[in-house]
């Protein structure tokens, strides 16, 4: 998903600039291209008028989702907006109606999710702001001369000047400066400006946002971005990772036996190097004399957790480790970017989990995925499978725009190469056909429900794969013959289901102005500007279908329990904010009716076994890799104790969870 906050507005009567030559010189218009994996997906147009007004229009298409925004700004002397008006629709097509103004020294803001006021000065960060708005913030921060700028509704921003470069394209040169803004997210947000402090762009692999005519500078600018990001995370690794020179003994701890899904009381575990050296009842373990002692009383020691549905980025490394996630399965990414991250995390030059990789294959088209390989013929599909296999991937993930006729061939080639096959159900196919064609796994609980809506859904490449489920899931009889037959088919084919329930919770039950339930347990731990996303709501609903969507989400939980009770293997994955949302996924499994100890087993031993890594990972035993999580309390009784991470060990390297969270501006759980 495109994660940067952006806005837009209709370009007002540019023809006025033709009235006279002097006025024409005063008007400025900047156009931008939004490129998704080499394909233009949208644009922004910013018009600066002589009276200091900026009008911006912005839209892009991401698989049928995406905003369409009109934004109008008036700037004050310090470069901050004194008036902002934004209308249109957001990424999920919900209405946007956002306004900000400073009057008599008081700032007022109101939108579908917020309504407040505070003394000026300060900078209002729009929920749906354009790229140009990031340049306004840089300008305000430069004028503040190294003093933090107060943000509305909360928090403060700081600025760091990063890199200068002169780029060349279409016979022209342009000098650019990269700035990093701290205080908007979990990590600094970077932006490139020209020498007049006008927005130039955000380079990227999945999405690039660049001034029109300069799109070919993306790779050069992105390389500079990545160099800066690498340097930051290398510094954090040096500061936060501790490499013990002596054995480490965790004494008198409650230990989760993930193979049996039970707890053992008063255990001692000794780690030496990157392996577990000893474990057993505390009275029976002879701890080495030179060991570092950690008191485990009142705490629980678990194997490192697994996130089985990730799309990894640099930030996710510290979010995962802070949360006790020591292994992640990436379900679709840029090949080179993912290798870069994996190399860093494996070598310890950055903090992050072990990585297992699924290769992403989609077909070209208006709803194609923003990353991965594309196949428009059976031969191209086979070639893509073999390329991923040659690169050491363990799995193939197909996507919604792939021709369903290619699935049997993909399965055959993948299985011959020892790879699993999973994915979205390609448009024109239903889940039962996907399973019968040999797929090993289904991604996302919504595709389970779409299996029963054949003929009612026009195109599952579009957001209809969500809205149709919202309108119909609650109406499905989960004890019906068709559901029983489908579950029997899953069992017959040993099919696994990667439900990602936390992904859909906010989408179906979040409402503007109210805290979305997936954020509720962690809201006060998050940075001020990040907290705002908890109030923005999910899919647009009406008075008529509001409760229906909530009921349909409850049906997702019941279907998960229905499959679990039948013996269908369930996985724990996020497809959302790393680390923090895996905790929510486990809470939701328990809310669905899965016993807490079994939910913990799903996220540890069962995941390791599916990845064929259970000889080395997934449980606590002598000789296994020292991937461990020490949490306060007992999550087998109260699953939310999984959030109370205190110490995380990966490959024998120790991390204080609170310190790693702090690097992302997150407070530890009490």
N, C-alpha and C positions, 0 to 999 in steps of 0.2 A: 504494500500500500504506500502511496505517496505521502510522506510524513511531514513535509514542510507546511507551515501555515501560509496560506496565500489568499489574495482578494482581487476584486475587479470592479469596473464601472463603465457605463456607456460613454463612448467618446462624444463629447458635446460639440456640435456645430463647428467642426474644424474649418468649414468654409468661411467662417468669420475671419480667419487669418488671411484671406485673399482681399480683404477690404483695402489694405494699404501695405506697402512694402515694410514699413517700420514695424507694424503689428505682426506681420508674417515672421519677422526675425525673432519676435518675442515668444511665439508659440513653439513648443518642442513636443514631438511625438516619438516615442520609443516602442518598438515592436519586438516581441519575444516569441520564440518557438519552444514548445514543450515536446521533447523527444522521448519516446519509450522504446528502448531496445532498437534504436535506429529508425523508428517510424514516428512521424509527427502525430502527436496525440492531442495537441491543443495549442493555445496561444494566449498571450496577454498584450494589451495595448495600453500604454500610459501616455496621457496628454497633459502637459504642463502649460497652464494659461498665464498670461501676463499679470493677472491679479493674484497669483499665488495659489490658485486652485489646481488640484491634480485629479483628473478623472481616469479611472482604470477599469478596463473590462478584462475578464479572465475566465477561461473554461478549458477543461480537458476531459478526455474520455478514457477511462481505465476499466475495460471489460464491461462497458455499459454503466459503470458508476462514474462519478466525477462531478465537480462543482460547475456552476455557471453563475458568475458573480458580476455585479456592477458596484463599484466603490467610488465615493467622492470624498476627497480630503481637502481641508484647509489647514495650512501649517502656520504655527506661531513663530516668533522671532528665534526661539531656541531650536527650531527644526521639528518640534513635536506637533502632531495634529491637535488643533483646537476644536476641530469638528470633523467627524467621520460619519458617513452614512453608507451602509452596505445592504444590498438586497440581492435576491436570487435564490439559488438552492445550493445545499452543501454536497459533500461527497456521496452521501446516501440518498440524495434527492429530497431531503427535508427542506422546508422553507427557511430562508435566511432573512432576517429583518433586524439589523444591528445598527445602533446609533450611539455616538459619543459627542459631548460638547463641553466646553469650559465656559462657565458663565459666572461673573462676579467672583472669580477666584475659586470656584468650586467645580470639580469635574463630575459629570453625570454620564452614566452609561446604561443602556438598556438593550436587551436582545431577547430572543426566545428562551434563552437559558440563564440570563443574568439581569440584575437590576440593582444599581448601587450608585453611591457618590462618595467623594473624598476630597479633601483640600488639594488644590493644584499648588505647585506644578507636579508633573509626572508624565509618563508616556502610557497611553492606552494601547495595548496589544490586541488587535482584533482577532476574534475567533476564526474569521474567514478572510484574512487580509491578503492583499496582493503582494507580489514580489517587491514592488516599489516600496511597500511599507517597511521592509527590512532596511532599506537605504535611509528612510526617515529616522529610524532608530539609531543607525550608525552616526548620522549627522548630529542627532541630539547628544549622543554619548561623546562625540568629539568636542562639541561645544562645552560639555561638562568638564573637560580637561582632567581625566582620570578619577573623577568623582562618580560613584555609582548613581544611576538614575532610577528613581522610584517608578515602579510599574503599577498600572491599574489593571485589574482589581487588587493585585498583591505582588509582593516580591520586589526585586531590584535587578537591574542589568548592569553588567560591566563589559568593557571592550578591550580587546587585544588586537593590535595590528600584527598581521601574520607575515604575508609575503607580497612582494611587488614583482610584476612581470610585464613585459611588453609582448603582446600577441600580434600576429600577422595573419591576415586573411583577405582574399579578393583584392590584393594589391594595396591594402591599407594596414597601418599599424595603430595600436591602441594600448596605452599604458593602463594597467589595472592594479588594484590593491585588494588583497583578501583580508577581511576582518572576521574575528571570532567574537560572538556575543554570548556571554554567560548569563544564565538566569531565565532562559526561555524553556529549557528542557532538561533532560538528565545529563546532557553533555553540551559543550559549546556548539552553537550553531554558526556556520560560516557562510559568508556572502562575499561576492566579488563586485566592486564598484569601479567606475571610471574616475578620472581625476576631478570631474565636476560633482562627485558623490551621487551620481545617478546609478541606479541598479543595473548591473550587467548580467548576473546570473548565478545559478547553482549548478555546477557540473555534477554528473553522476553516471552510474552504470545502468540502473533500472530506469530512472527518470533523469533527464537533463533539462534544465531550464535556462536558455541562453538567448542573448540578443540576436534578433533576426540578422542573418548574413554572417554570423560569427559561430555558427553551430560546429564548425570543424575545429574549434579551439577546445572542445570538451575534453579530449584525452589529455591534452597538455595541462589544463587547469585541474582536472581530476587527479592527475599524478601528483601535483603539488598539494592538493587537499589530503590525499592519502599519506603523503610523507609527513605532514603535520599530525594527522591522526595517529600514525604509527609511533611518532615520537612521544605523544601524550600517553599512549597506553604502555609504551615501554617504560616510561618514568613511573607510572602507577605500579607496574609489575615489580620494579626495583624497590619501591617503597612499601608495598603491601604483602608481598610474598615472603614467607620465612622458611628457610631451608635448614632444618635442625641438623646439627652435627652429632647428636647423640640420639639414642632411642627415645621415643615418646610413649608414655604409658597413661592411658585414660582409665582411671581406677573407679571402682564402685559405681558403675554406670548401668543403667537399664539398656539392654541391647536388643535390637529388633532382628530376629531371625527371619529373614525375608523368604527363605526357602519354605519354611513352615508357617509363615505369617503369624508368629507368636513373639511374645516378649520374654526375655530372660532377665531376671533381676540380679543385681550386685555382681556384675561382670567386670573384668579388667581386660583391656586390649592393649597390646604392645605393638607399636609401629617402628620398623627399622628400615631406613632408606625409603624406597617406594613401595614396600610390601608390608603386609600384616604378618608379624613374626609369631605372636602368641595371642591366645584368648582363652578365657574360661572363667569359672567362679573366682572371685577376688581372693578367697582364702587359699586357692590352689595354685595361683600364678606367682612365680618368683620374678619380680620385676628387676631388670638389670640395675646395678648400683649407680650407673652413670645416667640413668634415664631421667628425662624431664617428666615431671608428674603433673597431670591435669585431673582435678577432682571432678568426677562425673556425678556426684550425688544430686538427685533431683532432676537429672537430665536423661535424655535418651540418645543412644548412638545408633544411627542408621547407615546403611550403604548410601553412597552418593546417589542422588535422584537422577532420573532420565526424563528429558523432554523429548517425546517422540514425534513432535511436529513443530519444527523451527524453520525460519528463513533467516539465517544468521547474519548479523552485522557486528562491527567492532564493539559497539556498546554492549551487545548481548553477552559478551564474555564476562564482564564484571557483574552484570545483573544476574546471570546464571550462577556464578560462583558464590556471590553473596547470599543467594537463596538456597544453596546446597545442591544445585544442579551441576553435576560433574560430567555428564554425558548428554549430548544432544544429537538427534537425527535431523539433518537438514533436508527439507522436502522440496527444494527447488531454489536455485541460486545461479549467479554467474560463475562459470567454472573457474576462471582465474581468480576472482575475488575470494571464493570459498577456499581455494587452495592456499591463498595468501594468509587468510585467517587461521586455517588449520595448522599451517607451518608455524605461525607465531605462537599459537596456544600449545602446540606439542613441544616446542622448544623452550617455552617459558619466557619468551621475549615480550609476551603480552599475557594477560590473565584470561582464561577461558576454558571451556569444557573439552573433553574428547569429542570428536566429530565423526559421525557416520553419514554417508552421503547418498541421497536419492537423486537420480538424474531426471530432469524435467523435460518432457516432450509435449509440444502442442502443435497445432496446425496454424498456418497463417490465416488472418482474417480480421474483421473489425473488433473482435473480442479476444484477440490472442493475448497470452500471458506476457508480462513485461520482461521476462527473463527465460533462459533455457535454450534448448535446441528446438527447431521446427521441422516438421515432416509433412509434406504434401503428397507423398507417394509411399507405397509400401516399402520400396527400396530405401528411401530416405529414412523411414522409421527404423528399419533394420540397421542401417548405418549408424543412426543415433544411439541405438542400444549398444552396439559394439564399441562405439567410442567411449561411452560411459563405463562399460565393462573394462576396457583397456586402461582406464584411468583409476580403477580400483573402487568404483562405486558398488554399493551392495544392493541397489534397488532402482527400479524405474518407476517414475510417477507420471502418468499420462494426465492430460488436462482437457478442458471442456471443448476446445475447438478442434481437437484431433478427430479425424475420420474414424468412426467406430469400426469400419471394416479392417482397420490396421491392427486392432487389439489382438486377435488370435496370433498374428505373426510376431507382434512385439512380445507376447507371452512366450511363444515357442523359442525365440532367439534368447530372450532374457533367461529363461529356465535352463537352456543349454549352456549359458555362460555362468550359471549359479546365482542369478539375481532374482529377487522378488519383483512383483509387479503390483502397483497400487494406483490410486488416483481419484480425481473427480470422475464421475461417470460422463463420458463424452456425450455431447448433444446428439440426440437421435437414438440414444441407448438408455436402458434402465439398469438398475443395479443387478437384478437377477441375471440379465444377459451378460453383464460384465463378469459376474462370478462364473457363469457357465462357460465363458470364453477363457477361463483359467486365471483370472486375477486373484492375487493372494490377500488383498486388503482393500478396504474402501476408506477414503478420507471423508470425514465430516458427516455428522448425524443427519443433516438435511437431505443428503442423497439417499439415505434409507427411506425417508418419507416420500421423496420424489419417485421412488420405485412404484408407489401405489397411485400415482397421479398421471400415468401415461395417458396421453390424449387430452389432458386438461392444461398442460404446460406447453407453450409454444416454443420456447427457446431457453434451455438451461445454461447457455453461455452468458445470459443477461442476469440482472438482479431478480428476475422472476424465480430463480432457484431459491431465493430467500422469501419473496413475497408470497409465492404459491404455497410454501410450507406454512407461513404465518396464517394464511387464510384457510388451510385445510388440515393441518396436523392434528389439531384438537378434535377433529371430527372422525378421525380414523379409529376404528375398533381394534385395539391392540390384542384382543383375544380372537379375532376373526380368523377364518380359515386361510385367507390370503396372507395374513401376517404369520400365522403358524407355518404355512408352507414355505414362506421366504426364510424364516429362521431355520427351518429344517434344511433348506438349501445351503445356507451359510455353514451349518454344522457339517453337512455332507462334504463340502469343499474345504473345510478347515479355514474358513475365511476370517480374517481379523478385521475389527472395525476401530478406526481412529476417530473418536467421536468429537473431539474439540468442543466440548460444551461451553467452556468459558468464552469462546469466540462468539457464540450466538447469544449469550445471556444479555449483554448490553444491546445488541442489535434488535432483539425481540422485546425486551422489557425495559430498556432505558427510555426515559422521557425527558424532554427539555426542561431545565430548571430543577430537576430532581437528581439526587445522587444515584447513578447507575449501580445496581447491586454488586457488580464485580469489583467496583472501586470502594464500596462502603467499608470493608474491613481494613483498608490501607490508606484511606484518604488523607488522614492527618500526618502520614509518614512521607507524603510526596511533596516535591517542590511546589511553591504557590502557583506558578503558571501551569504546571502539569495537572494540578487539581481541577482546573477549569474543564478539562476534557471529560471529567466525570459527570458534568451537568449538561452536556450538549445533546444527549438523547441518541436514539438509534434510527431504525427505519421509520419513515413518516407514517403516522397512523391517523385514523379519524375517530370520532366518537363512536362510530358503529363497529369498528374492528379493533379498538384499543384492547379490550379485554380478551378478544379472540387471539390476538398475537401473544399475549401473556399466557393464555391457556395452551397455545400451541407449543410454547417453550416448555411448559410443564409436561406436555406429551413427549418432548424430546428426552426429558429425564426419565419418564416412565419407559420409553422404548429402550433406553440404555440399560435400565434394570431388567427389562424383559429379555434382552439378549444375554445379559450377564447370567441371569438365572438359568437360561437354557444351555449355557456353556460356551457361548460365543466369546472368543478372546477380545477384551476391550483394552485399548491403549490410552495412556495419559499424555496428551500433547497440547500445546498452547495455540500456535498460529496467531500469537498475540504478544503482548509485552513479556519479554523473557523473564524467567525466574518467578516473578511475583504472580503471574497468571498460572504457572504450574501449581502453585499452592491453591489457587482458586479452583483449578480443574479437579484437584483431589477433594476439596470441600464439596464440589458439585457431585462427584461420584458418590460421596457419602450421603448427600442430600437425596440422591436418586434411590438410595437404599442399599448400596454396597457397603459392607462392614469396613470401618476405618483400617483395620489391619490388612484387609484384602486390597483396599485402595493403595496402601503403601507397597504391598507386594507387586501390584500392577506397575508402579512407577520405579521399581527396583529390579527384583529378580525376573519377573515376567518379561520386562523390556530387554534385559541382558540376554535372556534365553532366545527371544525373537531375533536379536542381532547376532546370535551365536557367539556371545562373549561371556557366557555364564561361568566359564572356567576361570575367568580373570576378574569379572566385575559382577555387580548386582547383589552380592551377599558378603557377609563378614566371615571370613575363614582364613586360617593360616595359609600363607603363600599367595593369597589373592592380592591384587593391587590395592594400595591404601587410598581408596576413595571413600571418605566417610563424612558424615554430617552429625554434629552434636547440637541438639536442640533442647530448649527448656521444656519441662513437662513430659507428657506422654501422648503423642499423636495417635496411638492405637486406641486411646479412650476419647481424646478430644482432637480431632484431625487438624483443627486450626493451630495446634501447637507446632505444626510443621513450619509455620511462619517464624517461630521464635529461634531462628538460627543463631548460634553463638560461635561455633568454630566449624570451618570447612577444610577438609584435607583432600587434595587431589594429587595423586602420584607421590604421596608422602610430604608434599609442600603444604604448609599451614597458612590459613587465611582467617583473620578475625572478621567475622561477618559484618559487624558494625562499621569497621573501617572501610571495607569494600563498598558497602552501601553508601557510606558518606561520600565516596568519590563520585557518586551519581546524584548527590543531594538528597538521598533517602534516609530517613530515620529508621533505626532498628525496631522491630516489634518488641513490645514490653513483655 
